[in-house]
Amino acid sequence: MTELIIDAWMQFPDEKFLHDPMFESLRRWPTNWRTLAEQIGGITADEALNELRRQGASKVIASAWWGPRGPMITNDAVGTVVRNHPDTVIGIASVDLLRPMEAVREFRRAVKQLGLKGLRVIPWLWGLPPDDRRYYPLYAECIDLNVPFCLQVGHAGPMCPSEPGRPIPYLDHVAHEFPELVILGGHIGFPWVSEMISLAMKHPNIYIDTSAYKASRFPSDFVDYMRGPGRRKVLFGTNYPMLTISECLTGIDQLRLDAEARSLFLGGNAARLFGIG
């Protein structure tokens, strides 16, 4: 029987995105990101999906990107891929954090008109931790729209300060003030993995995805959490094109997850959080 594999964090980058100076540090690493950046023209969404399906993906959760200089992957671009591949792609919106009312209106449009299923903001991109006041109207809108709020937790790979990605105290504040908000922290929280685990254990509304990390690199305390109390709290992800599904699944058998924990991790938890039938 084929496993349900849902990639909880990936993006369909164009050539401009792949070559953005912000990602110079990522291009120094031996990753798929660098390989694609070296190709002329990058890769189309259809080509990326064909490759991800070949590697076992059932569905992917694709993110828009918005930073202080404007949209980097637009909500409309993600909406187009969702419309062209409705059985495979779930879209996540992004907005201009510095313009709160415009951000709320754009987020609402992305969900109601484009069919996107959540919101992602990257704290290091803005230099603002998630308990900054500019996030709060968006949290209220996520609750009203009944969709998750997604963010990066942990250090910044690009050459930006990492402090906005620290889980405690910033994300702890948010979870206390918005207990109805479903919060998904991507990139496991390294080097503050223990902080992220403690928040997921403390708050029913906090979840973690493993994007940007191969299974062979998961810290031992994180694996223990996945096997036990965190089996319903951890989602599989890649951060494609940084890593592929095949790369991220390297070493998964060595995690010694039982059948239920493995099924929930690879797809069941994502299906529940994002309402995927």
The 8 nearest C-alpha neighbors of each residue, nearest first, counted from 0:
[[1, 2, 3, 262, 55, 4, 258, 57],
 [2, 0, 3, 55, 4, 57, 56, 262],
 [3, 1, 4, 0, 262, 265, 55, 266],
 [2, 4, 266, 57, 5, 1, 265, 262],
 [5, 3, 266, 265, 56, 57, 2, 6],
 [6, 4, 266, 58, 59, 57, 7, 56],
 [5, 7, 236, 59, 8, 235, 60, 237],
 [6, 8, 236, 60, 5, 235, 59, 234],
 [9, 7, 236, 238, 60, 6, 237, 210],
 [8, 10, 238, 239, 61, 237, 60, 62],
 [9, 11, 61, 62, 12, 239, 240, 238],
 [10, 12, 44, 13, 61, 9, 47, 43],
 [13, 11, 16, 10, 17, 14, 72, 42],
 [12, 14, 16, 15, 41, 17, 11, 42],
 [13, 15, 41, 17, 16, 40, 18, 12],
 [16, 14, 18, 13, 17, 19, 12, 71],
 [15, 17, 19, 13, 18, 14, 12, 71],
 [16, 18, 14, 36, 15, 19, 12, 13],
 [19, 17, 15, 16, 20, 36, 14, 22],
 [18, 20, 16, 21, 17, 22, 15, 23],
 [21, 19, 23, 22, 18, 24, 17, 16],
 [20, 22, 19, 23, 157, 158, 24, 18],
 [23, 21, 25, 20, 24, 157, 19, 26],
 [22, 24, 26, 20, 25, 21, 27, 157],
 [23, 25, 27, 22, 26, 157, 158, 156],
 [26, 24, 22, 27, 23, 28, 157, 156],
 [25, 27, 33, 23, 28, 24, 32, 22],
 [26, 28, 24, 25, 23, 29, 33, 30],
 [27, 29, 26, 25, 30, 33, 24, 32],
 [30, 28, 33, 27, 31, 26, 34, 32],
 [31, 29, 32, 33, 28, 241, 242, 34],
 [30, 32, 34, 241, 33, 240, 242, 35],
 [33, 31, 241, 240, 30, 35, 34, 36],
 [34, 32, 26, 36, 31, 35, 30, 37],
 [35, 33, 31, 37, 32, 36, 30, 38],
 [34, 36, 38, 37, 32, 41, 33, 31],
 [37, 35, 33, 17, 38, 34, 32, 18],
 [36, 38, 34, 35, 33, 39, 41, 32],
 [39, 37, 35, 36, 41, 40, 34, 42],
 [38, 40, 41, 37, 36, 14, 35, 42],
 [41, 39, 14, 38, 42, 13, 36, 35],
 [40, 42, 14, 35, 38, 39, 36, 13],
 [43, 41, 46, 40, 47, 44, 35, 13],
 [44, 42, 46, 45, 47, 41, 13, 11],
 [43, 45, 47, 46, 11, 48, 42, 80],
 [46, 44, 48, 43, 47, 49, 42, 80],
 [45, 47, 43, 49, 44, 48, 42, 50],
 [46, 48, 44, 50, 45, 49, 51, 43],
 [49, 47, 51, 45, 50, 46, 52, 44],
 [48, 50, 46, 52, 47, 51, 45, 53],
 [49, 51, 53, 47, 48, 52, 46, 54],
 [50, 52, 48, 54, 53, 56, 49, 47],
 [51, 53, 56, 55, 49, 54, 50, 48],
 [54, 52, 50, 51, 55, 49, 56, 48],
 [55, 53, 51, 52, 245, 56, 244, 50],
 [54, 56, 52, 53, 57, 51, 4, 244],
 [57, 55, 52, 4, 51, 58, 54, 5],
 [56, 58, 4, 5, 3, 55, 52, 87],
 [57, 59, 87, 5, 56, 88, 6, 4],
 [60, 58, 6, 88, 5, 61, 89, 87],
 [61, 59, 89, 7, 8, 90, 6, 88],
 [62, 60, 10, 90, 9, 91, 59, 89],
 [63, 61, 91, 10, 90, 92, 9, 64],
 [62, 64, 72, 92, 93, 74, 73, 91],
 [65, 63, 72, 71, 93, 70, 62, 73],
 [64, 66, 70, 71, 94, 93, 69, 95],
 [65, 67, 69, 68, 70, 124, 125, 95],
 [66, 68, 69, 125, 95, 65, 124, 97],
 [69, 67, 66, 70, 65, 71, 95, 125],
 [68, 70, 66, 67, 65, 71, 95, 94],
 [71, 69, 65, 73, 72, 64, 66, 68],
 [70, 72, 64, 65, 73, 16, 69, 66],
 [73, 71, 64, 63, 70, 76, 74, 65],
 [74, 72, 76, 75, 70, 63, 71, 77],
 [73, 75, 77, 76, 63, 92, 78, 109],
 [74, 76, 78, 73, 77, 79, 113, 109],
 [77, 75, 73, 79, 78, 74, 80, 72],
 [78, 76, 74, 80, 79, 75, 90, 63],
 [77, 79, 75, 81, 113, 76, 80, 74],
 [78, 80, 82, 76, 77, 81, 75, 83],
 [81, 79, 83, 77, 82, 78, 84, 76],
 [82, 80, 78, 84, 85, 88, 79, 83],
 [81, 83, 79, 80, 85, 84, 78, 113],
 [84, 82, 80, 81, 85, 79, 78, 88],
 [83, 85, 81, 87, 86, 82, 88, 80],
 [86, 84, 81, 82, 87, 88, 83, 89],
 [87, 85, 84, 88, 58, 81, 89, 83],
 [86, 88, 58, 84, 85, 59, 57, 89],
 [89, 87, 59, 81, 85, 58, 84, 60],
 [90, 88, 60, 61, 59, 81, 116, 115],
 [89, 91, 115, 61, 60, 116, 62, 77],
 [92, 90, 62, 117, 118, 115, 116, 61],
 [93, 91, 118, 63, 74, 117, 119, 62],
 [92, 94, 63, 119, 64, 65, 118, 120],
 [95, 93, 102, 65, 96, 106, 105, 92],
 [96, 94, 102, 97, 98, 65, 66, 67],
 [95, 97, 98, 94, 99, 133, 102, 134],
 [96, 98, 95, 99, 133, 67, 102, 125],
 [99, 97, 101, 96, 95, 102, 100, 133],
 [100, 98, 102, 101, 97, 96, 103, 133],
 [101, 99, 103, 102, 98, 104, 136, 105],
 [100, 102, 104, 103, 98, 99, 105, 95],
 [101, 103, 99, 105, 94, 100, 95, 104],
 [104, 102, 100, 106, 105, 101, 137, 107],
 [103, 105, 107, 101, 106, 102, 108, 100],
 [106, 104, 108, 102, 107, 103, 101, 109],
 [107, 105, 109, 103, 108, 104, 102, 110],
 [106, 108, 104, 110, 105, 109, 111, 103],
 [109, 107, 105, 111, 112, 106, 110, 104],
 [110, 108, 113, 106, 107, 112, 115, 111],
 [111, 109, 115, 114, 107, 108, 113, 112],
 [110, 112, 108, 114, 109, 107, 113, 115],
 [113, 111, 108, 109, 114, 110, 107, 115],
 [114, 112, 109, 78, 110, 115, 111, 108],
 [113, 115, 110, 112, 111, 109, 116, 78],
 [116, 114, 110, 90, 91, 113, 109, 117],
 [115, 117, 91, 90, 146, 110, 114, 89],
 [118, 116, 91, 146, 147, 92, 148, 115],
 [117, 119, 92, 148, 91, 93, 149, 147],
 [120, 118, 149, 93, 150, 148, 92, 91],
 [119, 121, 150, 93, 122, 149, 118, 94],
 [120, 122, 150, 124, 151, 123, 119, 125],
 [123, 121, 127, 124, 125, 128, 163, 126],
 [124, 122, 126, 125, 163, 121, 161, 159],
 [123, 125, 122, 121, 126, 66, 159, 67],
 [126, 124, 127, 123, 122, 67, 66, 121],
 [125, 127, 123, 124, 122, 163, 128, 160],
 [126, 128, 125, 122, 163, 131, 129, 123],
 [129, 127, 163, 122, 130, 131, 169, 164],
 [128, 130, 131, 169, 170, 134, 127, 122],
 [131, 129, 169, 128, 173, 132, 172, 170],
 [130, 132, 129, 133, 128, 134, 127, 135],
 [133, 131, 135, 134, 130, 136, 129, 127],
 [134, 132, 131, 135, 96, 99, 97, 136],
 [135, 133, 132, 137, 136, 131, 129, 138],
 [134, 136, 138, 137, 132, 133, 139, 131],
 [137, 135, 139, 138, 134, 140, 99, 103],
 [138, 136, 140, 135, 139, 134, 103, 141],
 [139, 137, 135, 141, 140, 136, 142, 134],
 [138, 140, 142, 136, 137, 141, 143, 135],
 [139, 141, 137, 143, 142, 138, 144, 136],
 [142, 140, 138, 144, 146, 139, 143, 145],
 [141, 143, 145, 139, 140, 144, 180, 138],
 [144, 142, 140, 145, 141, 139, 146, 138],
 [143, 145, 141, 142, 146, 140, 110, 107],
 [146, 144, 142, 143, 141, 147, 140, 180],
 [145, 147, 117, 141, 144, 116, 142, 148],
 [148, 146, 181, 117, 182, 149, 141, 118],
 [147, 149, 182, 118, 119, 117, 181, 183],
 [150, 148, 119, 183, 118, 182, 184, 147],
 [151, 149, 184, 120, 119, 121, 185, 183],
 [150, 152, 185, 184, 121, 186, 164, 122],
 [153, 151, 164, 188, 184, 185, 186, 165],
 [154, 152, 188, 164, 189, 165, 190, 191],
 [153, 155, 161, 164, 189, 156, 190, 152],
 [154, 156, 161, 157, 159, 123, 160, 153],
 [155, 157, 154, 158, 25, 24, 159, 22],
 [158, 156, 155, 24, 22, 159, 21, 25],
 [157, 159, 156, 24, 160, 155, 21, 22],
 [158, 160, 157, 155, 123, 161, 124, 156],
 [161, 159, 162, 123, 155, 158, 126, 163],
 [162, 160, 154, 155, 163, 164, 123, 159],
 [161, 163, 164, 165, 160, 154, 128, 123],
 [164, 162, 128, 122, 165, 127, 161, 123],
 [165, 163, 152, 153, 162, 161, 154, 122],
 [164, 166, 162, 153, 163, 167, 152, 191],
 [167, 165, 170, 169, 195, 168, 164, 194],
 [168, 166, 169, 171, 165, 170, 194, 195],
 [167, 169, 171, 170, 166, 172, 165, 130],
 [170, 168, 167, 130, 172, 171, 166, 129],
 [171, 169, 173, 166, 172, 167, 168, 129],
 [170, 172, 174, 168, 169, 173, 167, 175],
 [173, 171, 175, 170, 169, 174, 168, 176],
 [174, 172, 170, 176, 175, 171, 130, 177],
 [173, 175, 177, 171, 178, 176, 172, 170],
 [176, 174, 172, 173, 177, 178, 171, 202],
 [175, 177, 173, 174, 178, 172, 171, 179],
 [178, 176, 174, 179, 180, 175, 173, 138],
 [177, 179, 174, 180, 175, 176, 204, 202],
 [180, 178, 177, 181, 142, 204, 174, 176],
 [181, 179, 177, 178, 142, 182, 204, 138],
 [180, 182, 147, 204, 148, 205, 179, 183],
 [183, 181, 205, 148, 147, 149, 204, 180],
 [182, 184, 149, 206, 207, 205, 148, 185],
 [185, 183, 207, 150, 151, 152, 149, 208],
 [184, 186, 208, 151, 187, 152, 207, 210],
 [185, 187, 210, 209, 188, 211, 152, 208],
 [188, 186, 209, 185, 189, 208, 207, 192],
 [153, 189, 187, 152, 192, 191, 186, 195],
 [190, 188, 191, 153, 192, 187, 154, 186],
 [189, 191, 192, 188, 153, 154, 193, 187],
 [192, 190, 189, 188, 194, 193, 153, 195],
 [193, 191, 188, 189, 195, 194, 190, 196],
 [192, 194, 196, 195, 191, 197, 220, 221],
 [195, 193, 197, 191, 192, 196, 166, 198],
 [194, 196, 192, 198, 193, 197, 188, 166],
 [197, 195, 193, 199, 198, 194, 200, 192],
 [196, 198, 200, 194, 195, 199, 201, 193],
 [199, 197, 201, 195, 200, 196, 202, 194],
 [200, 198, 205, 196, 202, 201, 197, 206],
 [201, 199, 197, 198, 202, 196, 203, 229],
 [200, 202, 198, 199, 197, 203, 205, 196],
 [201, 203, 204, 199, 205, 198, 200, 174],
 [204, 202, 205, 201, 199, 200, 178, 206],
 [203, 205, 181, 202, 182, 180, 178, 206],
 [206, 204, 182, 199, 202, 203, 183, 181],
 [207, 205, 183, 232, 199, 233, 182, 184],
 [208, 206, 184, 233, 183, 185, 187, 234],
 [207, 209, 234, 185, 233, 235, 210, 236],
 [208, 210, 186, 187, 236, 235, 212, 185],
 [209, 211, 236, 237, 186, 238, 212, 208],
 [210, 212, 238, 237, 186, 242, 209, 241],
 [213, 211, 210, 209, 247, 216, 214, 186],
 [212, 214, 247, 215, 216, 249, 246, 248],
 [213, 215, 251, 216, 250, 217, 248, 247],
 [214, 216, 250, 213, 217, 249, 251, 253],
 [217, 215, 214, 213, 218, 212, 250, 219],
 [216, 218, 214, 215, 219, 221, 222, 213],
 [219, 217, 221, 220, 216, 222, 192, 215],
 [218, 220, 222, 221, 223, 217, 224, 216],
 [221, 219, 223, 222, 218, 224, 193, 217],
 [220, 222, 224, 218, 219, 223, 225, 217],
 [223, 221, 225, 219, 224, 220, 226, 218],
 [224, 222, 220, 226, 221, 225, 219, 227],
 [223, 225, 229, 221, 227, 222, 226, 228],
 [226, 224, 229, 230, 222, 223, 227, 221],
 [227, 225, 223, 224, 256, 230, 260, 222],
 [226, 228, 224, 225, 229, 230, 223, 260],
 [229, 227, 230, 224, 225, 226, 231, 200],
 [230, 228, 225, 232, 224, 231, 227, 233],
 [229, 231, 225, 260, 232, 228, 226, 227],
 [232, 230, 229, 268, 233, 263, 264, 228],
 [231, 233, 229, 206, 230, 207, 234, 268],
 [234, 232, 207, 208, 264, 206, 231, 230],
 [235, 233, 208, 264, 269, 268, 207, 209],
 [234, 236, 265, 209, 208, 264, 6, 7],
 [237, 235, 210, 6, 7, 8, 209, 208],
 [236, 238, 210, 239, 211, 242, 8, 243],
 [239, 237, 9, 210, 211, 8, 241, 242],
 [240, 238, 9, 241, 242, 237, 243, 10],
 [239, 241, 32, 242, 31, 238, 243, 9],
 [240, 242, 32, 239, 31, 238, 30, 211],
 [243, 241, 239, 240, 237, 31, 238, 246],
 [244, 242, 246, 245, 239, 237, 247, 240],
 [243, 245, 247, 246, 248, 237, 54, 51],
 [246, 244, 248, 243, 247, 54, 249, 55],
 [245, 247, 243, 249, 244, 248, 242, 213],
 [246, 248, 213, 244, 249, 245, 214, 237],
 [249, 247, 245, 251, 246, 214, 250, 244],
 [248, 250, 246, 247, 251, 214, 215, 213],
 [249, 251, 215, 253, 214, 252, 248, 254],
 [252, 250, 214, 253, 254, 248, 249, 215],
 [253, 251, 254, 250, 255, 256, 249, 248],
 [252, 254, 255, 250, 251, 215, 256, 214],
 [253, 255, 251, 252, 256, 222, 250, 214],
 [256, 254, 253, 252, 257, 251, 226, 261],
 [257, 255, 261, 254, 226, 260, 258, 252],
 [256, 258, 260, 259, 261, 255, 226, 262],
 [259, 257, 261, 260, 262, 256, 263, 255],
 [258, 260, 262, 261, 257, 263, 256, 230],
 [259, 261, 230, 263, 257, 262, 258, 256],
 [262, 260, 264, 258, 256, 259, 263, 265],
 [263, 261, 259, 265, 264, 260, 267, 258],
 [264, 262, 267, 268, 260, 261, 266, 265],
 [265, 263, 234, 261, 262, 266, 235, 233],
 [266, 264, 4, 235, 262, 263, 261, 5],
 [267, 265, 4, 5, 3, 269, 263, 268],
 [266, 268, 263, 270, 269, 262, 271, 264],
 [267, 269, 263, 271, 270, 266, 234, 231],
 [270, 268, 272, 271, 266, 267, 234, 273],
 [271, 269, 275, 267, 268, 273, 274, 272],
 [270, 272, 268, 274, 269, 273, 267, 275],
 [273, 271, 269, 270, 274, 268, 147, 275],
 [272, 274, 270, 275, 271, 269, 116, 146],
 [275, 273, 271, 270, 272, 276, 269, 116],
 [276, 274, 270, 273, 271, 269, 272, 89],
 [275, 274, 270, 271, 273, 86, 267, 269]]
